[in-house]
Amino acid sequence: MTKLILSERAARIGIAPNAAAKARAQALAASGRTVVELTSGEPDFDTPDWIKQAAIAALAAGETKYTAQAGTLELRNAISDKLARENGLTYPAAQIIAGNGGKHVIYNAFAATLRSGDEVIVPAPFWQSFPAMVAINDGTPVQIAGLREDGYKLTPARLEAAITPRTRWLILNSPSNPSGAVYGADELTGLAAVLRRHPHVWILLDEIYEHIRFDDGSREHWLTLAPDLADRTLIVNGGSKPFAMTGWRIGYGAGPVELIRAMTIVQSQSTSAPSSIGQAALAAALRGDQRFVRESVQAYRERRDLLLDALADIKGLRCIAPQGAFFAFVDCSALIGSTTANGRHILSDTDFVEYLLYDHGLAVVDGTSFGMPDHFRLSFVAERGALVEGARRLATAVVGLTRRNAVARGSETLFTEAV
Ligand SMILES: Cc1ncc(COP(=O)(O)O)c(C=O)c1O
């Protein structure tokens, strides 16, 4: 067989770790084991029927052709209205692009702007696709670890220290996947002050979880706090998370007109435009009754509380209550260095995650994949029963570990005494 030679860009990236975790869980389930899967990053609700009806109506009306390459005017106007109504921002249609998901919008932005070796600051813990999309577009992801005591958030001092003349973008994701952290108005103002000192740095603001929030904090938008940064901010959002439309693949970006134009050219030579039917559906969703969003957030809140209560009872795990998105990001550093009942050493979060899967039938995603070792991510987008059973398995797994013997990890010695 002729050997396949990968492009340099393709060789830089791998499959998304949550997809890999899901595949491992499914393979185990196919072998007959019961597996509780808490890896998912998408709403488990169906898209509301009235949104589906809008898609059906678009089909019936013959909206089955290529659309404008930046998206239909109907959709871009609906996005413009949404940004005005919900965020107090003014973006005409010329400053808006619809893509095949928020992910594709981010990809377009990097493809349109990064040159070889350009740096993109990716605060950790991060959604794994951020560094991958930077790398495939010839950029260099620069990871800055968020500290637990800072709520896993980027601080002005750490941002300042990371900026170099080669920095092109800072990625801000609030609410965050995987930590659930939400930046408050003061924190955003502090970051904006740093960015004002570095006018060559652009800001990619990923707000895909905008509406999935559990805190009572300020809802004031980055660009109403720092309107002077609008000429170098790209807002990214989409239908996937608020309207349970992950499979429809429609997201959007709003930013300076030259950037949107450059992204549209990239899009025009790759996918032409997103699906006409999906665009009609998202336009209807943005213009329609937002009750579904509120009700689903209430359901996530109940599941979050259930999971947090269960986690609080497990000695050795620590979790900051997520203020948004639908994940709990759990610190398992106290378990590193422990030994399983059959004598295996847990030397890392990936060992722990494997132990959870193969010994206890619980699938989660390791923190290393999010740039933050000694943690793991639990999704609470699952039925109540699965969450209760998942928490039970987690507790049993932790109790089954012996934290006694000294174990070497690299040059470190972990656990010299019983815990
Ligand atoms: C932080 C973050 N941004 C963007 C996306 C992209 O979502 P979509 O491409 O479905 O709009 C995701 C999806 O998981 C995400 O977690």
The ligand as a MOL file (V3000), in Angstrom:
LIG
                    3D

  0  0  0     0  0            999 V3000
M  V30 BEGIN CTAB
M  V30 COUNTS 16 16 0 0 0
M  V30 BEGIN ATOM
M  V30 1 C -15.2730 26.7650 24.4210 0
M  V30 2 C -15.9230 26.3320 23.1660 0
M  V30 3 N -15.9210 27.1730 22.1200 0
M  V30 4 C -16.4930 26.8630 20.9500 0
M  V30 5 C -17.1140 25.6340 20.7840 0
M  V30 6 C -17.6790 25.3730 19.4260 0
M  V30 7 O -18.9920 25.0180 19.3770 0
M  V30 8 P -19.7250 24.9440 17.9640 0
M  V30 9 O -18.6860 24.7460 16.9120 0
M  V30 10 O -20.6180 23.7570 18.0710 0
M  V30 11 O -20.4490 26.2300 17.8010 0
M  V30 12 C -17.1370 24.7120 21.8430 0
M  V30 13 C -17.7410 23.4020 21.6750 0
M  V30 14 O -17.6130 22.5140 22.4560 0
M  V30 15 C -16.5320 25.0760 23.0670 0
M  V30 16 O -16.5360 24.2660 24.1220 0
M  V30 END ATOM
M  V30 BEGIN BOND
M  V30 1 1 1 2
M  V30 2 1 2 3
M  V30 3 2 2 15
M  V30 4 2 3 4
M  V30 5 1 4 5
M  V30 6 1 5 6
M  V30 7 2 5 12
M  V30 8 1 6 7
M  V30 9 1 7 8
M  V30 10 2 8 9
M  V30 11 1 8 10
M  V30 12 1 8 11
M  V30 13 1 12 13
M  V30 14 1 12 15
M  V30 15 2 13 14
M  V30 16 1 15 16
M  V30 END BOND
M  V30 END CTAB
M  END
